[in-house]
Amino acid sequence: MTLTVQPHRETLGLKDGQLFVGGQFRDSDETWTHHHPATGEEIGRFAVASVRDVDDAVRAARKAFDDGVWSRARVQERVRVLLRYANLLREHSDELRGLQALDNGVPLSFGQIYATSVGIAADIFEHHAGWIDKVGGQTLPPYQGGDHLAMTFREPVGVVAAILPWNAPFVLFAQKLAPALAAGCTIVVKPSEFASFCVIRMVQLLTEAGLPDGVVNLVTGPGEPTGQALITHPLVDKISFTGSRTVGRKIVEASAATMKRVSLELGGKSPALVFADAPNVGLAAMTCMGMVTMGLSGQACVAHTRALVAREVQEEFVTMATMMAGAVTFGDPFDPAVLASPLINARQLDRVLGYINRGQEEGARLVTGGTRLEGDLASGNFVAPTIFADVSNDMTVAREEIFGPVLTVVPFDDEDEAVRLANDTEYGLGAGIYTNDVKRAFRVAKSLRAGMVGINGFQLEPHVPFGGYKQSGLGREGGQSAYEAYTELKTVMMPLTDELM
């Protein structure tokens, strides 16, 4: 039976997507045809923003910022809009999950998990609404004596370009727009061309929440011309980007001309350190394999794709991870029994299969998987959950971000070697530690060069910083640090007498 998602398109009433500029939806001269990654079917079309369209969107955001319709709005008005929006997200949760399933093939079952759900997006907006009346400046005592004031103020950074990936549009839309709006910024958001329909709807809901015209603008389209026009626009004050390291480097280069502020989350090759005294080696194996296969099929920057496992429990770990791989189900993302998604496009499919071939050529032991799924799934970009064992840390599959359902298992002999292997990478986004020894857990956590470390588990929360060390990016999303990243700090000094300071 041939797999199809067309009936769900009709049920959701999907229409062609438009740009949103200055409070108005509009078309463009070119369109993008989106094909579903699980079936290859044409799902719909949306506008491709030209250089002129991007310029119009940025200028609309600039005008809204300079006019102060949002940046100088009363605190309670900004709070009211963000809280209203959070409630609208919850009300439309099922619709948005359905649109995401049509966009990127992420199954509805995974869209209910908190870290990737509409619910966490709503919570993020509520969280940042709470910062609006709490983050301010300081009044500092005179350092040299005398009678004068030294004060600091936090002001919105200005016009923000928010560029989203396709794999987790709900949480990343919220992680970028919620703190930016809370701080008083105006925004031009560009979703991935592989996940635009759900973001278009999220922007529509912002207008229903009462956001003034021009505060949030939407441009859809690929990196060329849309993304390039946005990151190089001279009126953009800050770029917030989540995606590949290659594009992140281009953004840093483009930002130099006008010294744009930049926040980047660029991926990872996150290690999970499984010690022999782990509370449950089998559960650790299932957790690692689940992160690499369930839901996004390993297309997640924070997935623990490198399992560093104590040599004496490596086979137990591999056995349980293999059992987990066998439990993964694929197919129609609207089927509640389906647990994992296809790879996003044919290019990524070829890339992942190329890495699997490279792993075998370099001598890694292929335990399971390694092939494209055929039969009823032949029209989709599906790869079987794959495990490599007896991997050395200098192999390509242990060093490069594969972004697919591939787990590499690297054995170690002691704690020092485990830490050395974990840090021997260009990335530094996340890590996991599995041990019953509390002292070891914190000792290793302090030694790891990673932005987020989970001990005997890993989860995302709206109020904690998210980001990494080294080439995993710049800055953090989440919590107070994210709010402050969308502000500029201004110092004001004033004498209280007529004497010279």
N, C-alpha and C positions, 0 to 999 in steps of 0.2 A: 504494500500500500504506500503510495507516494505521500510524503509529508507535506502539509500545507498549513499556512497560517492566515490565509485570505479571509476565512469566515470571521476571525477575530478583528480584522481590519474593518469589516463592515459593522460589526457589533459596536466598536468604539467610535464609529463615525469619523474615521481619520480623513482629514482634508489636507490639501497641499499647504505647505508651510510658507509663511511670509516673514519679511523683516519687520521689526518694530522700532520705529525711529520717531522720537519726539512725541510719543503718545499715540502714534498712528501705525496700524499695520499696512504694509505695502508690498508690492511685487518688485521684482528686479528683471533685468534683461535676460539673465541666464538662470537655469534651474539645475538641481542635482537630483538624479534618480537614485533612490535608496533601494538596495536589494537585501533581502533578509539573510543573515548569515547561516540560519539553520536549513533554509530551503532554496535559496537562490532566487526566490520570487521577487518581482518588483512590488514594493510596498507603497511607495508614494514619492512625491517630489516636493522639494522646497527651494526657496530662492537662494541663489548664490550672490552674496553681497560683492559688488564691484568696489574698486578704489573710491569711486564717487559716493557709493552707498555708505561705506565705512566713514568717509569724511563727514557726511551728513549726520551719522550717528554720534560721532565724537563731538561734533559741534553742538548737537542737541544736548549732550551731556555737559559740555562746557558751559553753555548758556544757562542750563538749569542750576549748575553749581554756582556760577557767578551771580545769578539772580537771587540765590539764597532760598529757593522754595523748599529745599530740604536741608541744606547745610545750616541754615539759620532758623529752621522750624523749631517750635517749642519742643522741649524734651518729651512732654506727655504725648504730643502728636506722633513723634517718631516711635515711641513705645507702643502707642495704640495701633499704628499701622503694622508693625512687625508682629505683634501678638495676634492681630486679626488674620494676618497672612499665615501664621503657624496653624491656626484653626482651620483655615481653608485647605491647607495641605492635608491635614488629617481627614477632612471631609471628602477629599478627592483622591484618597490614597489608592483605592482599587483602580480608578481610571488611570492614574499615573503609572502604576505598576504594569498595567496592560500596555500603555504606550511604550514603556521601556522594553517590554518583551518584544514589541514590534520593531523597536530600534536596534537593540544589540543582542537579542536572543536570550537575555538573562531570564531564567525561569521564574514564574510567579512564586514558587516555593522559596527561592533564595531572596526574592524581594521582600519577604516577610521577616527575614533575619534582621535584627535591630541595626547592625552596623551598616547595612546597605539599604535600609528601608526609608520610606517616606517619613516614618515616625521620627527617626533620628534627625532628619532635615528639619522637621517642625521643632524638635527640641533645641536644635542649634539656633534657630531664629529666636526662640524664647530666651535661651541663655544669653544671647547678645543683646536682646532688648533690655535685659537686666543690667547691663554695663552702662547704658546710656547716661544714667544719672549718678554714676558712681566713679567714673574715671575722670580725673581732672589733673590740675597741675599742683605746684607746691608754692608755699611762701617760705623763703629761705632767710635765715638771719644774716646780717651784714658780716662779711668775712673780715673786713678791715676796720670794723667799728664805724661809728658815725650813725647818722639818723637817715636811713634810706631803706627802700624796699627792693628786694630781688624776688621776682615771681616767675613761674613757668605756666604756660597754657598749652593744652593739647587741642589742635585744630585739625579738621579733616584734610587728608593729603590732596584731594582734588578729584580729577577724573581717573577712574580705574578701568583698565582693560582686564576682564576676567575670562580666561581661556580654559575651557573644560575638556577633559578626556571623555571617552565614550563608555568607560567601564563602570563608573559609579556616579552617574549624573546627579542623583538626589543629594547625597551627602556632600559632594564637591561643589555643587551649586550653592548649597547652604554655607559651607565652610568659607567660600569667597564672598558671597553677597551679604550674608548676615552681618559680619563685623564691619564691612565697608559701609553698608547702609546705617548701621548703628552709629558709626563715627561721623556720618553726615556726608559721605562721598556720593558722587554720581558715577554711573557704571555703563560700560558697553560690554555685554557678555557675548562670547562666541562659543557655542557648543561644538563638539566634534561633529563632523559630517556623518558619522556613524551612530549618533545618538542625539538627534535634534528635535524629534517630535515631542518627547516628554519635556524637554527644556522650553520649547515654545509654549507649551501649556502652563508650565510653572511661571513663565513671564506673564501670561494672560491673567493668572490668578493674582499676581502682584498688582495689576491695575484694578482688579476687583477689591483688593484690600485697601485701596485708596491712595496708592503711591502717586505723587504728582507727575505730570507729563515731563518726559525728558530725563527723569532721575535714573531709570533703567532703560537701556536700549538693547536691542537684539540684532546681531548680524550672524547669519548662517553661511556656511560654505567651507571649502577646504583651506589648507594652509596658504595656497596660492590661488587667487589673489587675496582672499579675505583676511587670513591671519597675518600675512606679511604687511598689509596695509594698516592693520590695527597696531602691531607692535612698533611700527616706525612712525606713527603719527605724532607730530610735534606737540599736540595739545593733550596727549595722554600723560598723566603724572606718575602713574604706577601700573605695573603689569603683575598680575597674579596668574601663574601658569602651573598646571599639573600635566605631565606628559613625559615624553622621552628626553633623555639626556642630550641627544643631538639637537633637538629643537630648543631646549633650555640654553644651550651654548649660543645659538643664534639670537635668542632674546637678550642675553647678556650683552652681546656685541651691538645689537640694535639699540639697546637702552643707553649706550655710552654717549651717543651724540647729544642727547638732551638730559643726561643724568637722571633718567627715570628710576624711581624706586622699583625694586624687583623682589617678588617672592616666588620661589621655585620649589616644586616637589617633583623630583626627577626619577624616581624608581629605586629599586634595590635588588640585592642578592642576599636576602636576609638569612642568617644562620639560626638553627635551633640546636642548642647544645644539650644532648641527652646523656646524662651521666648514669652509671650503673646503678646508683641508688635512687633513681627517679621513682616517684611514688607509684607509677604504673607505666612501664615501658611501652606496653601495648597501647595504652591510651595516648601516650605521647606520639607514637607512630600514627595512630588514627587521626590525631589532631593535625599533625604536619601534612599528611596525605590529604586530609580534608581541605586544608587551606589551599593546597595545590590543585585540587580537582573539583571539589564541590562548588556550585554556583558559577564562578567566573572561569573555571577551568584553568586556573593558574594565571589569569590575566589580571593580576593585582600586584601593585608595587610592594605591598607589605607582606605578601605571602612568604612563609618560611620555606624557601625552595632548596636550601642547603641544610641537610640534616647531618650534623656532626655528632656521631654516636660512639660511645665507649665501645672499644673493640669486643669486649666480652659479652655485650648484649646486642651486637649488630644484627645477628641472624634473627633474634627474636623481634627486633624492630622491623626488619625487612619483611618477615612473615606477616606481621600484623598490618603493615602498610599495604602489602599486596592484597590482603583480605579487604581492606578499605577500598582499594582500587576496584575490586570486583563488585562493590556495592553501588558504584556510581551509575546513574541512569541518564540517558540522553533522549532527545526527541522534541516533541512539540513543547515549547516553553510555557504554554497555557495548561498543560497536563500536570496536575498536582504530583504525580509520581515521578516527574522528571526533575533531576537534582543538579544538572550541570548544563552549561551553555556551550555553543559552538565557539570556535575562534572567530574573531570579528570579521575577517575577510580572507580572500584567497592568498593574498600576499603574506599575511601572518601564518596561514596554514603552511605555506611553503617554507617559511622561515623556521617554524618549530620542527618540521620534519627534517630540515637541513641540520639543525642542532642535534637531533636524535642520531642522524647518520654520523655526524662528527664525533659524538660520544662513543659510538661503537668503534669507529676507526681509531680513536685514541686509546682504546683498551678498557673502557668502563664496562662492567658486566650488566647487560640488559636483563632485568628480572622479569618485567612484564610490560605490555603495551608496545609503544614505538611505532604504531601503524595508524593509518587513516581508517575511520569506520566506514563500512560500505553498506550494502543492502538498502533498506529504506532510508538510511541516513546519507547515502552517497551524494546527494545534491547539496549537503551542508558541509561546513568546515569543521568536521569533528575529528579529534585525535584521541585515541584510547589513552587512559591514564598510564603514565610511564614512570618506571623506577629504574634508576641506575645505582648499582652497589659497587663497592670496592673502588670508589672514585678517589683520585688524588686531587688535591686542591689546585694543581696547576693545569688541570684539564679545562677545555673550553666550557663544558657544561657546568663546571663548578665556578666559573669566573664571570660569565656573561649572562645578562638577564634574558632568559628565554621567552618569558611571557606566555607560557603554555603549561599544560598539565604534566610537568616533568619534575620529579624529585630526585636529587642526587644525594647519595648516602656516603659520607666521608668518615672513616673510622679514626679514632684517636686513642692514645694510650694513657694520658694523664691530663690534669686540669690545665697546666701550662700550655701543653700542645693544643688543647681545645681552644683556649683564648687566642693563641697565636693564629690558628687556622681561621677562627671567626673574624679576626681583624685584618686578615690578609685578603683584602678586597678593596676595590675603588669605591664601593658603596658603603653606606652607613645609616640605613633607614630604620630597620627594626631587627629584633632578635628575640629568641626565646631561650629560657633556661629551665631544664627539668632535673630537679634534685630534691632530696629530702633534707639536705644539710642547709640550714638557714644561713649559717655563716658563709658557706660556699656560694650560695645564691647571691648574696649581696656583694661578696668579694668579686665574683665574676661579673655581676651587673655593672659594678664600678669600673671594671677593666675593659668592657666592651665599648668600642667606638661606634655607637649607634644612638639614634635619637629616641627610640622607644624600645623598652625591654620588658617582656612578660615573663613572670616566674610561675611555672606550672600552669600556664594559661595565657591567653592574649585576647584583648578586647579593645574596642574603640569607644570613647565617651565624648559627648559634646563639649565638655569643659576642660579637657586636657590638651596640651600642645601636641601637635602632629607634625613631624618633619624629621630630617635626618642630618647626619654628619657628611663630610667629604663630598663626593659627587652625587649624593642623593638630594642635594638641593640647598636652598638658602631660605632662612626664616622658618617660621612655624605657623600652622593653622590650628585654631581651637583655643578657647580660653582667653584670658586677659591679654596674653601676648599677641594674639591675632587682632584683637581690637586695636591695640596700640600700633600695630604694623600699618594701619590705615590712617594714622595721624602724623602730623609734624609737631615737634616740640619747639615752642617759642619762648624765649626768655625776655622779660620786660623788667627794667630797672628804673626806679623813680626816687629822687631825693625828697625828703620831707621838710627840708629847710632851704633857705636861699644860699647856703654856703656851697662851695664847690665840693664835689665828692672826691 
